[in-house]
């Protein structure tokens, strides 16, 4: 596994863990990105964040809604299991 793959997997796991601590397991992309930077030191572009969220959605770990201003992200049950280490 390359370092870039390791970093990507860590960032995606951090996203799931952030969502698992939120009320109703939901947040917006701006708040999510702020916590990724502040708590996990993952300073990424919005484009990369959107790519990670799209991948997580394809895996059935999150649900992404795209209203006009910003994305809304919700953790699924499967995503919660992955965040807690009960699923891969």
C-alpha positions as CSV (number, residue, x, y, z in Angstrom):
1,X,0.0,0.0,0.0
2,X,1.4,3.4,-0.9
3,X,1.5,6.3,1.5
4,X,-1.1,8.1,-0.6
5,X,-3.5,5.1,-0.3
6,X,-2.8,5.0,3.5
7,X,-3.6,8.7,3.8
8,X,-6.8,8.4,1.7
9,X,-8.1,5.5,3.8
10,X,-7.3,7.4,7.0
11,X,-9.1,10.4,5.8
12,X,-12.2,8.4,4.8
13,X,-12.2,6.7,8.2
14,X,-11.9,10.1,9.9
15,X,-15.0,11.3,7.9
16,X,-17.0,8.3,9.2
17,X,-15.9,8.9,12.8
18,X,-16.8,12.6,12.6
19,X,-20.3,11.7,11.4
20,X,-20.7,9.0,14.1
21,X,-20.4,11.7,16.7
22,X,-22.8,14.2,15.2
23,X,-26.5,14.7,16.1
24,X,-28.5,12.5,13.8
25,X,-25.3,11.4,12.2
26,X,-25.5,14.3,9.7
27,X,-23.3,17.3,8.9
28,X,-22.6,19.6,6.0
29,X,-19.4,19.6,4.0
30,X,-18.1,22.9,5.5
31,X,-18.3,21.7,9.1
32,X,-16.9,18.3,8.1
33,X,-13.9,19.9,6.3
34,X,-13.3,22.2,9.3
35,X,-13.1,19.2,11.7
36,X,-11.0,17.2,9.3
37,X,-8.4,20.0,9.4
38,X,-8.7,20.9,13.1
39,X,-9.0,17.4,14.7
40,X,-7.3,15.1,12.2
41,X,-4.9,17.5,10.3
42,X,-6.3,16.4,6.9
43,X,-6.1,19.7,4.9
44,X,-7.8,18.8,1.6
45,X,-9.5,20.6,-1.2
46,X,-13.3,20.6,-1.6
47,X,-12.8,18.6,-4.8
48,X,-10.9,15.9,-2.9
49,X,-13.5,15.9,-0.1
50,X,-16.2,15.5,-2.7
51,X,-14.4,12.6,-4.2
52,X,-14.1,10.9,-0.9
53,X,-17.7,11.5,-0.1
54,X,-18.7,10.1,-3.5
55,X,-16.6,7.0,-2.9
56,X,-18.1,6.5,0.6
57,X,-21.6,6.8,-0.9
58,X,-20.7,4.2,-3.6
59,X,-19.7,1.9,-0.8
60,X,-23.0,2.5,1.0
61,X,-21.4,4.1,4.0
62,X,-22.9,7.6,3.7
63,X,-25.8,9.3,1.9
64,X,-24.9,12.6,0.2
65,X,-27.5,15.2,-0.7
66,X,-26.5,18.0,-2.9
67,X,-28.8,21.1,-2.4
68,X,-27.8,24.4,-4.1
69,X,-25.3,25.4,-1.4
70,X,-23.0,22.8,0.0
71,X,-23.4,19.0,0.4
72,X,-25.2,17.4,3.3
73,X,-23.7,14.1,4.5
74,X,-25.5,11.4,6.6
75,X,-23.9,8.3,8.0
76,X,-25.6,4.9,7.2
77,X,-25.8,2.0,9.6
78,X,-23.1,0.3,7.6
79,X,-21.0,3.4,7.8
80,X,-21.5,3.5,11.6
81,X,-20.3,-0.1,11.8
82,X,-17.2,0.7,9.8
83,X,-16.5,3.8,12.0
84,X,-16.7,1.6,15.1
85,X,-14.4,-1.1,13.6
86,X,-17.2,-3.7,13.3
87,X,-17.1,-3.8,9.5
88,X,-14.5,-3.3,6.8
